[in-house]
Amino acid sequence: MVIQMEIRKNIKVSLKDYFFFNLGLVKKTIITYVIILLFVCVAFNGIMNGFNFESVDFWLKSLLFYGIGLIVLCGYFVLLIYFASKKVYTPNKQYYENMELVIDDKGIHQYSNGAESGLTYDQIFKSNETRRVFIILVGPRQGLLIPKKGFTLEELEEIRKRIKK
């Protein structure tokens, strides 16, 4: 007979964790937009230059200009996500910093300031693990963030087993 352990911890989700969580949710979308924009810029550049491939200087200068523009655009997206994350995190700071997490046979439950949320293991769409957190997605753009700080190695292994099922 295998005895399943219940994990009960008080956790704190920092603004940094919340920001990287949100950035990870839209990372593929940003990369897709950047690639599409790069192809549009190259095509526009080709049309304006008459697809004259002998003018190497013009092409190199144009690609350098577009490359810098794409880097600035990516920086804009990152700042936009940061300020959007901060706008949501700051008013709810008490919620994110004082959560009780319970992981048992039924699922994963969070309690904070009278609010309760939970999910069963069947509801897990996808899970990912980084150096600092577990990311449990219940949909493509909605999920749960569990910081690893404060858990023992045995508890971390138990969490891995449960979310990978």
ROSE-4610 file (N, C-alpha, C; in Angstrom, 1 decimal, always signed):
// ROSE-4610
residu = [M/M/M/V/V/V/I/I/I/Q/Q/Q/M/M/M/E/E/E/I/I/I/R/R/R/K/K/K/N/N/N/I/I/I/K/K/K/V/V/V/S/S/S/L/L/L/K/K/K/D/D/D/Y/Y/Y/F/F/F/F/F/F/F/F/F/N/N/N/L/L/L/G/G/G/L/L/L/V/V/V/K/K/K/K/K/K/T/T/T/I/I/I/I/I/I/T/T/T/Y/Y/Y/V/V/V/I/I/I/I/I/I/L/L/L/L/L/L/F/F/F/V/V/V/C/C/C/V/V/V/A/A/A/F/F/F/N/N/N/G/G/G/I/I/I/M/M/M/N/N/N/G/G/G/F/F/F/N/N/N/F/F/F/E/E/E/S/S/S/V/V/V/D/D/D/F/F/F/W/W/W/L/L/L/K/K/K/S/S/S/L/L/L/L/L/L/F/F/F/Y/Y/Y/G/G/G/I/I/I/G/G/G/L/L/L/I/I/I/V/V/V/L/L/L/C/C/C/G/G/G/Y/Y/Y/F/F/F/V/V/V/L/L/L/L/L/L/I/I/I/Y/Y/Y/F/F/F/A/A/A/S/S/S/K/K/K/K/K/K/V/V/V/Y/Y/Y/T/T/T/P/P/P/N/N/N/K/K/K/Q/Q/Q/Y/Y/Y/Y/Y/Y/E/E/E/N/N/N/M/M/M/E/E/E/L/L/L/V/V/V/I/I/I/D/D/D/D/D/D/K/K/K/G/G/G/I/I/I/H/H/H/Q/Q/Q/Y/Y/Y/S/S/S/N/N/N/G/G/G/A/A/A/E/E/E/S/S/S/G/G/G/L/L/L/T/T/T/Y/Y/Y/D/D/D/Q/Q/Q/I/I/I/F/F/F/K/K/K/S/S/S/N/N/N/E/E/E/T/T/T/R/R/R/R/R/R/V/V/V/F/F/F/I/I/I/I/I/I/L/L/L/V/V/V/G/G/G/P/P/P/R/R/R/Q/Q/Q/G/G/G/L/L/L/L/L/L/I/I/I/P/P/P/K/K/K/K/K/K/G/G/G/F/F/F/T/T/T/L/L/L/E/E/E/E/E/E/L/L/L/E/E/E/E/E/E/I/I/I/R/R/R/K/K/K/R/R/R/I/I/I/K/K/K/K/K/K]
num = [1/1/1/2/2/2/3/3/3/4/4/4/5/5/5/6/6/6/7/7/7/8/8/8/9/9/9/10/10/10/11/11/11/12/12/12/13/13/13/14/14/14/15/15/15/16/16/16/17/17/17/18/18/18/19/19/19/20/20/20/21/21/21/22/22/22/23/23/23/24/24/24/25/25/25/26/26/26/27/27/27/28/28/28/29/29/29/30/30/30/31/31/31/32/32/32/33/33/33/34/34/34/35/35/35/36/36/36/37/37/37/38/38/38/39/39/39/40/40/40/41/41/41/42/42/42/43/43/43/44/44/44/45/45/45/46/46/46/47/47/47/48/48/48/49/49/49/50/50/50/51/51/51/52/52/52/53/53/53/54/54/54/55/55/55/56/56/56/57/57/57/58/58/58/59/59/59/60/60/60/61/61/61/62/62/62/63/63/63/64/64/64/65/65/65/66/66/66/67/67/67/68/68/68/69/69/69/70/70/70/71/71/71/72/72/72/73/73/73/74/74/74/75/75/75/76/76/76/77/77/77/78/78/78/79/79/79/80/80/80/81/81/81/82/82/82/83/83/83/84/84/84/85/85/85/86/86/86/87/87/87/88/88/88/89/89/89/90/90/90/91/91/91/92/92/92/93/93/93/94/94/94/95/95/95/96/96/96/97/97/97/98/98/98/99/99/99/100/100/100/101/101/101/102/102/102/103/103/103/104/104/104/105/105/105/106/106/106/107/107/107/108/108/108/109/109/109/110/110/110/111/111/111/112/112/112/113/113/113/114/114/114/115/115/115/116/116/116/117/117/117/118/118/118/119/119/119/120/120/120/121/121/121/122/122/122/123/123/123/124/124/124/125/125/125/126/126/126/127/127/127/128/128/128/129/129/129/130/130/130/131/131/131/132/132/132/133/133/133/134/134/134/135/135/135/136/136/136/137/137/137/138/138/138/139/139/139/140/140/140/141/141/141/142/142/142/143/143/143/144/144/144/145/145/145/146/146/146/147/147/147/148/148/148/149/149/149/150/150/150/151/151/151/152/152/152/153/153/153/154/154/154/155/155/155/156/156/156/157/157/157/158/158/158/159/159/159/160/160/160/161/161/161/162/162/162/163/163/163/164/164/164/165/165/165]
x = [+0.8/+0.0/+0.9/+0.6/+1.4/+0.6/+1.3/+0.7/+1.1/+0.1/+0.3/+0.5/+1.4/+1.6/+0.8/+0.4/-0.2/+0.8/+0.9/+1.9/+1.1/+1.5/+0.8/+1.8/+1.9/+2.9/+2.3/+2.9/+2.6/+3.6/+3.1/+4.0/+3.8/+4.8/+4.8/+5.2/+4.4/+4.7/+5.2/+6.4/+7.0/+6.6/+6.8/+6.5/+7.4/+8.6/+9.5/+9.0/+8.6/+8.0/+6.8/+5.9/+4.7/+4.9/+5.9/+6.3/+6.8/+7.8/+8.3/+7.2/+6.3/+5.1/+4.3/+4.0/+3.3/+4.1/+5.3/+6.2/+6.3/+6.3/+6.3/+5.0/+3.9/+2.6/+2.5/+3.2/+3.1/+4.3/+5.3/+6.6/+6.4/+5.7/+5.5/+4.8/+3.9/+3.1/+4.1/+4.9/+5.9/+6.9/+7.4/+8.3/+7.7/+6.4/+5.7/+5.5/+5.1/+5.0/+6.3/+7.4/+8.7/+9.1/+8.9/+9.3/+8.4/+7.2/+6.3/+6.7/+7.0/+7.4/+8.7/+9.6/+10.9/+10.7/+9.9/+9.6/+8.9/+8.0/+7.3/+8.3/+9.2/+10.2/+11.2/+11.6/+12.5/+11.8/+10.5/+9.8/+9.6/+9.2/+9.0/+10.3/+11.4/+12.7/+13.1/+12.7/+13.0/+12.1/+10.9/+10.0/+10.5/+10.9/+11.4/+12.7/+13.5/+14.8/+14.7/+13.6/+13.4/+14.0/+14.2/+14.9/+16.2/+16.9/+18.3/+19.3/+19.7/+20.6/+22.0/+22.3/+23.7/+24.0/+23.1/+23.3/+23.4/+24.5/+24.8/+24.8/+25.4/+25.4/+24.0/+23.1/+21.8/+21.1/+21.2/+20.6/+21.1/+22.4/+23.0/+22.6/+22.6/+22.1/+20.7/+19.9/+18.4/+18.2/+18.9/+18.7/+19.2/+20.3/+20.8/+19.7/+19.1/+18.1/+16.9/+16.5/+15.3/+15.6/+16.8/+17.3/+17.2/+17.7/+17.6/+16.2/+15.4/+13.9/+13.2/+13.6/+13.0/+13.4/+14.7/+15.1/+14.4/+14.2/+13.4/+12.0/+11.4/+10.0/+9.9/+10.9/+10.9/+11.0/+11.9/+12.0/+10.7/+10.0/+8.7/+7.7/+7.7/+6.8/+7.1/+8.4/+8.8/+8.4/+8.6/+8.1/+6.6/+5.9/+4.4/+4.0/+4.6/+4.2/+4.6/+5.7/+6.1/+5.1/+4.8/+3.9/+2.4/+2.0/+0.7/+0.8/+1.9/+2.0/+2.0/+2.7/+2.8/+1.4/+0.7/-0.7/-1.6/-1.5/-2.3/-1.8/-0.4/+0.2/+0.1/+0.3/+0.4/-0.9/-2.1/-3.3/-3.6/-3.1/-3.4/-2.2/-1.3/+0.0/-0.3/-1.3/-1.6/-2.0/-2.7/-3.1/-1.9/-1.0/+0.1/+1.2/+1.3/+2.3/+1.9/+0.6/+0.1/-0.8/-0.2/-1.0/-0.7/-1.7/-1.5/-1.8/-0.8/-0.9/-1.1/-2.1/-2.3/-2.3/-1.4/-1.4/-1.7/-2.8/-3.1/-3.6/-4.3/-4.7/-5.8/-6.6/-7.7/-7.2/-6.1/-5.6/-4.7/-4.7/-3.9/-4.9/-4.7/-5.6/-4.8/-5.3/-4.7/-5.7/-5.3/-6.2/-5.5/-6.2/-5.6/-6.6/-6.6/-7.5/-9.0/-9.4/-10.8/-11.1/-10.1/-10.3/-9.8/-10.4/-10.0/-10.0/-9.0/-9.0/-8.3/-8.8/-8.2/-8.4/-7.6/-7.8/-7.5/-8.1/-7.8/-6.7/-6.1/-5.0/-5.4/-6.7/-7.3/-7.4/-7.4/-7.6/-6.3/-5.2/-3.8/-3.7/-3.5/-3.3/-1.9/-1.0/+0.5/+1.2/+2.4/+3.2/+4.6/+5.3/+6.6/+7.3/+8.6/+9.4/+10.6/+10.8/+12.0/+12.8/+13.9/+14.8/+14.1/+13.2/+12.6/+11.1/+10.4/+9.0/+8.5/+7.3/+6.5/+5.4/+5.2/+4.2/+3.2/+2.0/+0.9/-0.2/-0.3/-1.3/-2.6/-3.7/-5.0/-5.6/-5.0/-5.3/-4.1/-4.2/-3.1/-2.6/-3.5/-3.2/-3.6/-3.8/-4.3/-3.6/-3.1/-2.3/-2.1/-1.3/-1.0/+0.5/+1.0/+2.4/+2.8/+3.7/+4.1/+5.6/+6.0/+7.4/+8.0/+9.3/+9.9/+10.5/+10.7/+11.4/+10.6/+11.3/+10.6/+10.2/+10.3/+10.0/+11.2/+11.0/+12.1/+12.3/+13.4/+13.6/+12.6/+12.2/+11.2/+9.8/+9.5/+8.2/+8.2/+9.4/+9.5/+9.3/+9.9/+9.8/+8.3/+7.7/+6.2/+5.4/+5.7/+4.9/+5.2/+6.4/+6.8/+6.0/+5.9/+5.2/+3.7/+3.1/+1.7/+1.3/+2.1/+1.7/+2.1/+3.0/+3.4/+2.4/+1.5/+0.6/-0.3]
y = [-1.2/+0.0/+1.2/+2.1/+3.4/+4.5/+5.2/+6.3/+7.6/+8.3/+9.5/+10.6/+11.5/+12.6/+13.8/+14.5/+15.8/+16.9/+17.8/+18.9/+20.2/+20.8/+22.0/+23.1/+24.2/+25.2/+26.6/+27.5/+28.9/+29.4/+29.9/+30.3/+31.8/+32.3/+33.7/+33.8/+34.4/+34.6/+36.0/+36.2/+37.5/+38.2/+39.5/+40.1/+39.6/+39.2/+38.7/+37.4/+36.5/+35.2/+35.4/+36.3/+36.6/+37.2/+38.0/+38.6/+37.5/+36.7/+35.6/+34.6/+34.4/+33.5/+34.1/+35.4/+36.0/+36.1/+36.4/+36.5/+35.1/+34.0/+32.7/+32.4/+32.9/+32.6/+33.2/+34.4/+35.0/+35.0/+34.2/+34.1/+33.7/+32.6/+32.1/+33.1/+33.9/+34.9/+36.0/+36.4/+37.5/+37.0/+35.8/+35.3/+35.2/+34.8/+34.7/+36.0/+37.0/+38.4/+38.9/+38.7/+39.2/+38.5/+37.2/+36.5/+37.1/+37.2/+37.7/+39.1/+40.0/+41.3/+41.4/+40.5/+40.4/+40.1/+39.1/+38.8/+39.9/+40.6/+41.8/+42.9/+43.1/+44.2/+43.8/+42.6/+42.1/+42.2/+41.8/+41.9/+43.3/+44.2/+45.6/+46.2/+45.9/+46.3/+45.9/+44.6/+44.1/+44.8/+45.1/+45.8/+47.2/+47.9/+49.3/+49.3/+48.3/+48.2/+47.5/+47.0/+46.3/+44.9/+44.4/+43.1/+43.0/+44.1/+44.3/+43.7/+42.5/+41.8/+42.2/+43.0/+43.4/+44.6/+45.2/+46.4/+45.8/+45.2/+44.5/+45.5/+46.7/+47.7/+48.1/+48.3/+48.7/+47.7/+46.4/+45.3/+45.2/+45.3/+45.1/+46.3/+47.5/+48.6/+48.5/+48.0/+47.8/+46.8/+45.6/+44.6/+45.0/+45.7/+46.3/+47.2/+48.1/+48.9/+48.2/+47.1/+46.3/+45.5/+45.0/+44.3/+45.1/+46.3/+47.2/+47.5/+47.7/+48.0/+46.8/+45.6/+44.4/+44.2/+44.6/+44.5/+45.5/+46.7/+47.8/+47.3/+46.6/+46.1/+45.0/+44.1/+43.1/+43.7/+44.8/+45.5/+46.1/+46.7/+47.3/+46.2/+45.0/+43.9/+43.5/+43.4/+43.0/+44.0/+45.3/+46.4/+46.4/+46.2/+46.2/+45.0/+43.9/+42.7/+43.0/+43.6/+44.0/+44.9/+46.0/+46.9/+46.4/+45.5/+44.9/+43.9/+43.2/+42.3/+43.0/+44.2/+45.0/+45.6/+45.9/+46.5/+45.5/+44.2/+43.2/+42.8/+42.7/+42.1/+43.1/+44.4/+45.3/+45.4/+45.6/+45.6/+44.3/+43.2/+41.9/+41.3/+42.2/+41.8/+40.9/+41.3/+40.5/+39.1/+39.0/+37.6/+36.8/+37.4/+36.6/+36.3/+37.2/+37.0/+36.2/+35.9/+35.2/+34.0/+33.1/+32.0/+30.7/+30.0/+28.6/+27.7/+26.8/+25.8/+24.4/+23.7/+22.4/+21.5/+20.5/+19.5/+18.1/+17.5/+16.2/+15.3/+14.2/+13.3/+13.9/+14.8/+15.4/+16.4/+17.2/+18.2/+19.2/+20.4/+21.5/+22.6/+23.1/+24.1/+25.3/+26.5/+27.7/+28.5/+28.9/+29.7/+31.0/+32.1/+33.4/+34.5/+35.1/+36.2/+35.9/+34.7/+34.3/+33.8/+33.9/+33.4/+32.0/+31.2/+29.8/+29.5/+28.8/+28.3/+26.9/+26.1/+24.8/+24.1/+23.1/+22.3/+20.9/+20.0/+18.6/+18.3/+17.1/+16.8/+16.5/+16.2/+16.0/+17.3/+18.4/+19.7/+20.3/+19.6/+20.1/+19.9/+21.1/+21.1/+20.8/+21.4/+21.2/+21.7/+21.2/+21.6/+21.9/+22.8/+23.1/+23.4/+23.2/+23.4/+24.3/+25.4/+26.2/+26.0/+26.7/+26.7/+27.2/+28.1/+28.8/+28.4/+27.9/+27.7/+26.5/+26.0/+25.1/+25.9/+25.7/+26.3/+25.3/+25.4/+24.4/+25.2/+24.8/+25.4/+24.6/+25.3/+24.7/+25.1/+25.9/+26.3/+27.0/+27.3/+27.9/+29.3/+30.0/+31.3/+31.5/+30.4/+30.4/+29.3/+29.7/+28.7/+29.0/+28.2/+28.3/+28.3/+29.1/+29.3/+28.8/+27.9/+27.4/+27.6/+28.6/+28.8/+27.6/+27.3/+26.1/+26.5/+27.8/+28.2/+27.7/+27.1/+26.6/+25.2/+24.5/+23.1/+22.2/+21.1/+20.1/+19.4/+18.7/+17.9/+16.8/+16.2/+15.1/+15.7/+16.9/+17.5/+17.9/+18.5/+18.8/+17.6/+16.5/+15.3/+14.8/+14.9/+14.5/+15.4/+16.7/+17.6/+17.2/+17.0/+16.6/+15.3/+14.3/+13.1/+13.4/+14.2/+14.5/+15.3/+16.3/+17.1/+16.4/+15.4/+14.7/+13.6/+13.2/+12.1/+12.4]
z = [+0.0/+0.0/+0.0/-1.0/-1.1/-0.4/+0.5/+1.2/+0.4/+0.0/-0.7/+0.3/+0.1/+1.1/+0.7/+1.7/+1.4/+1.7/+0.7/+0.9/+1.2/+2.3/+2.7/+3.0/+2.2/+2.4/+2.3/+2.9/+2.7/+1.6/+0.5/-0.6/-0.9/-1.6/-2.0/-3.4/-4.3/-5.7/-5.8/-6.3/-6.4/-7.7/-7.9/-9.1/-10.2/-9.9/-10.9/-11.4/-10.5/-11.0/-11.8/-11.4/-12.1/-13.5/-13.6/-14.9/-15.8/-15.4/-16.2/-16.6/-15.7/-16.1/-17.2/-17.2/-18.2/-19.5/-19.4/-20.6/-21.3/-20.5/-21.1/-21.8/-21.3/-21.9/-23.3/-23.5/-24.8/-25.7/-25.2/-25.9/-27.4/-27.6/-29.0/-29.9/-29.3/-30.1/-30.5/-29.6/-29.9/-31.0/-30.8/-31.8/-33.2/-33.2/-34.5/-35.1/-34.4/-34.9/-35.4/-34.7/-35.1/-36.4/-36.6/-37.8/-39.0/-38.8/-39.9/-40.2/-39.2/-39.5/-40.3/-39.9/-40.6/-42.1/-42.4/-43.8/-44.5/-43.9/-44.5/-44.8/-43.9/-44.1/-45.2/-45.3/-46.4/-47.7/-47.7/-49.0/-49.4/-48.4/-48.7/-49.2/-48.6/-49.0/-50.4/-50.7/-52.1/-53.1/-52.8/-53.7/-54.0/-52.9/-53.1/-53.8/-53.8/-54.4/-55.8/-56.1/-57.4/-57.4/-56.2/-56.0/-56.7/-56.6/-57.2/-56.2/-56.4/-55.4/-55.6/-56.6/-56.8/-55.9/-55.3/-54.4/-53.0/-52.7/-51.4/-50.3/-50.5/-49.4/-49.0/-49.9/-49.6/-48.8/-49.2/-48.5/-47.1/-46.9/-45.6/-44.7/-45.2/-44.4/-44.0/-44.9/-44.7/-43.6/-43.8/-42.8/-41.4/-41.4/-40.1/-39.5/-40.3/-39.8/-39.3/-40.1/-39.6/-38.4/-38.3/-37.1/-35.9/-35.9/-34.8/-34.4/-35.5/-35.3/-34.6/-35.0/-34.4/-32.9/-32.6/-31.2/-30.4/-30.9/-30.2/-30.0/-31.0/-30.9/-29.8/-29.8/-28.7/-27.4/-27.2/-26.0/-25.6/-26.6/-26.3/-25.8/-26.4/-25.9/-24.5/-24.2/-22.9/-21.8/-22.1/-21.2/-21.1/-22.2/-22.1/-21.2/-21.3/-20.5/-19.0/-18.8/-17.4/-16.8/-17.4/-16.8/-16.7/-17.6/-17.5/-16.3/-16.1/-15.0/-13.7/-13.7/-12.4/-12.1/-13.1/-12.9/-12.3/-12.6/-12.0/-10.7/-10.6/-9.4/-8.2/-8.4/-7.3/-6.5/-7.1/-6.3/-5.6/-6.1/-5.5/-4.8/-4.4/-3.7/-2.5/-1.7/-0.5/-0.9/-2.0/-2.4/-2.8/-3.6/-4.1/-3.0/-2.0/-1.1/+0.2/+0.3/+1.5/+1.1/+0.3/-0.2/+0.6/+0.8/+1.4/+0.2/+0.0/-1.1/-0.5/-1.0/-0.6/-1.8/-1.8/-2.9/-2.3/-2.7/-2.2/-3.3/-3.0/-4.0/-4.9/-4.4/-5.2/-6.2/-5.9/-6.8/-6.1/-6.7/-6.2/-5.8/-4.6/-4.1/-3.5/-3.8/-3.2/-2.4/-1.2/-0.3/+0.0/-0.1/+0.3/+0.5/+1.7/+2.0/+1.7/+2.1/+1.9/+0.5/-0.5/-1.8/-1.9/-2.7/-2.9/-4.4/-4.8/-6.2/-6.2/-7.1/-7.1/-8.5/-8.7/-9.9/-9.7/-10.4/-10.3/-11.3/-11.1/-12.0/-13.5/-13.6/-15.0/-15.7/-15.0/-15.7/-16.2/-15.9/-16.3/-17.8/-18.5/-19.9/-20.3/-19.6/-19.8/-18.6/-18.3/-17.2/-17.6/-17.0/-17.3/-15.9/-15.9/-14.7/-15.1/-14.3/-14.5/-13.2/-13.2/-12.0/-10.8/-10.9/-9.8/-9.5/-10.5/-10.4/-11.2/-10.8/-11.6/-12.2/-13.5/-14.3/-14.7/-14.2/-14.5/-15.3/-16.6/-17.4/-17.5/-17.4/-17.5/-18.8/-19.6/-20.9/-21.6/-22.8/-23.5/-22.9/-22.2/-21.7/-20.2/-19.5/-18.1/-17.3/-16.2/-15.4/-14.0/-13.4/-11.9/-11.8/-10.9/-10.7/-9.3/-9.1/-7.8/-7.7/-6.8/-6.6/-5.8/-6.2/-5.5/-4.2/-3.9/-2.7/-1.5/-0.5/+0.7/+0.7/-0.4/-0.5/-0.3/+0.3/+0.5/-0.9/-1.0/-2.2/-2.4/-1.3/-1.3/-1.8/-1.3/-1.7/-3.2/-3.6/-5.0/-5.9/-5.6/-6.3/-6.4/-5.2/-5.2/-6.1/-6.1/-7.0/-8.4/-8.8/-10.2/-10.6/-9.7/-10.0/-10.2/-9.4/-9.5/-10.7/-11.1/-12.3/-13.6/-13.5/-14.8/-15.2/-14.2/-14.5/-15.7]
